Amino acid sequence: MSSLDVRVQLATESPAGEPIDVLAISAVNRTDEPVSIWTCIILTTFGARLYLDPHLDYPLTLQPGEWCREWIACDLAARELRARGCEGKTRLIALFLEPLDRLARLVSMGAGRGSMVDVRGIEHRSESFLWDVDG
C-alpha cells in the first residue's frame, strides 16, 4: 500500500488571472512519517508518459497529514497526449515519485517488472482516470 493517497480530478486554475481547465493531481501523506517526492508524472495505461512542468518546488517533503497539488492545463495535456498516439477516451494514471538512495537504486535494478520500485523511485499512483483527450 502506498504511503501517499494520490488523486486526479478536473479543476480550474487562474495562473495569469484567466481561468483555465486543468488536470489537478493531489497527494496526501497518510503515514506517521515524512515522505519526500521529486516529480509528478501522468501516464496512460498503455505506457505513454507525460512529464509535467512543475508548479511545486521539488524535492518536496510532506509531513504526516500534509498534502500537495500539481496540475497541467487540459489543452496542453491533450495536445501532448495526442502527439503520443492517444485519442478519444483514455485512461490516465498520475504518480508522484519518491527518490531512492544509491543502495535502493542498485537493488531495484534487480527487481522484476511490475514492482512499485524501479530506478526512478518508489511510485505513488492514483486510481485510473478516464479522460477524453479530444473533448
SULRAWO-V674210 format. One record per residue. N is the residue number from 1. RES is the residue in one small letter. SS is DSSP state (helix for helix, strand for strand, loop for the rest). PSI is psi in degrees with one decimal (* if undefined). BURIAL is 1 if it has 24 or more other ideal C-beta (glycine too) atoms within 12 Angstrom, else 0. Layout:
N|RES|SS|PSI|BURIAL ; N|RES|SS|PSI|BURIAL
This chain:
1|m|loop|135.8|0 ; 2|s|loop|147.3|1 ; 3|s|loop|-11.3|1 ; 4|l|strand|137.4|1 ; 5|d|strand|106.6|1 ; 6|v|strand|133.1|1 ; 7|r|strand|150.9|1 ; 8|v|strand|139.7|1 ; 9|q|strand|159.7|0 ; 10|l|strand|139.6|0 ; 11|a|strand|-176.3|0 ; 12|t|strand|136.2|0 ; 13|e|strand|159.1|0 ; 14|s|loop|67.0|0 ; 15|p|loop|-32.1|0 ; 16|a|loop|27.7|0 ; 17|g|loop|-18.7|0 ; 18|e|loop|122.9|0 ; 19|p|loop|136.6|0 ; 20|i|strand|151.1|0 ; 21|d|strand|137.7|0 ; 22|v|strand|157.7|1 ; 23|l|strand|115.9|1 ; 24|a|strand|130.7|1 ; 25|i|strand|120.8|1 ; 26|s|strand|153.1|1 ; 27|a|strand|133.9|1 ; 28|v|strand|131.0|1 ; 29|n|strand|111.8|1 ; 30|r|loop|19.6|0 ; 31|t|loop|-178.9|0 ; 32|d|loop|6.5|0 ; 33|e|loop|151.7|0 ; 34|p|loop|147.2|0 ; 35|v|strand|126.0|1 ; 36|s|strand|140.2|1 ; 37|i|strand|153.3|1 ; 38|w|loop|-7.4|1 ; 39|t|strand|166.6|1 ; 40|c|strand|136.0|1 ; 41|i|strand|145.6|1 ; 42|i|strand|134.1|1 ; 43|l|strand|156.3|1 ; 44|t|strand|164.9|1 ; 45|t|loop|-12.7|0 ; 46|f|loop|9.9|0 ; 47|g|loop|-5.3|0 ; 48|a|loop|136.3|1 ; 49|r|strand|140.7|1 ; 50|l|strand|107.7|1 ; 51|y|strand|127.5|0 ; 52|l|loop|144.4|1 ; 53|d|loop|120.4|0 ; 54|p|loop|143.6|0 ; 55|h|loop|-12.3|0 ; 56|l|loop|159.8|0 ; 57|d|loop|92.6|0 ; 58|y|loop|152.7|0 ; 59|p|loop|150.9|0 ; 60|l|strand|135.4|1 ; 61|t|strand|122.8|0 ; 62|l|strand|120.8|1 ; 63|q|loop|164.6|0 ; 64|p|loop|128.1|0 ; 65|g|loop|-13.1|0 ; 66|e|loop|159.3|0 ; 67|w|strand|163.8|1 ; 68|c|strand|166.2|1 ; 69|r|strand|126.1|1 ; 70|e|strand|159.2|1 ; 71|w|strand|161.9|1 ; 72|i|strand|140.0|1 ; 73|a|strand|136.6|1 ; 74|c|helix|-41.2|1 ; 75|d|helix|-39.1|0 ; 76|l|helix|-44.9|1 ; 77|a|helix|-44.0|1 ; 78|a|helix|-46.3|1 ; 79|r|helix|-46.2|0 ; 80|e|helix|-37.6|1 ; 81|l|helix|-38.8|1 ; 82|r|helix|-37.2|0 ; 83|a|helix|-21.1|0 ; 84|r|loop|10.2|0 ; 85|g|loop|4.2|0 ; 86|c|loop|143.7|1 ; 87|e|loop|153.8|0 ; 88|g|loop|-151.5|0 ; 89|k|strand|123.2|0 ; 90|t|strand|136.4|1 ; 91|r|strand|126.7|1 ; 92|l|strand|150.2|1 ; 93|i|strand|129.7|1 ; 94|a|strand|146.6|1 ; 95|l|strand|146.5|1 ; 96|f|strand|142.8|1 ; 97|l|strand|131.9|1 ; 98|e|strand|129.3|1 ; 99|p|loop|152.9|1 ; 100|l|loop|145.7|1 ; 101|d|loop|173.0|0 ; 102|r|helix|-44.5|0 ; 103|l|helix|-45.1|0 ; 104|a|helix|-35.9|0 ; 105|r|helix|-42.5|0 ; 106|l|helix|-42.8|0 ; 107|v|helix|-40.5|0 ; 108|s|helix|-26.8|1 ; 109|m|helix|-25.0|0 ; 110|g|loop|-6.0|0 ; 111|a|loop|150.9|0 ; 112|g|loop|162.8|0 ; 113|r|loop|152.0|0 ; 114|g|loop|-7.1|0 ; 115|s|loop|150.4|0 ; 116|m|loop|2.9|0 ; 117|v|strand|129.5|1 ; 118|d|strand|-172.8|0 ; 119|v|loop|-17.9|0 ; 120|r|loop|-31.1|1 ; 121|g|strand|-178.4|1 ; 122|i|strand|128.0|1 ; 123|e|strand|131.9|1 ; 124|h|strand|103.6|1 ; 125|r|strand|150.2|1 ; 126|s|strand|168.9|1 ; 127|e|loop|159.9|0 ; 128|s|loop|148.7|0 ; 129|f|strand|120.4|1 ; 130|l|strand|121.8|0 ; 131|w|strand|137.4|1 ; 132|d|strand|104.5|0 ; 133|v|loop|-30.8|1 ; 134|d|loop|-6.6|0 ; 135|g|loop|*|0
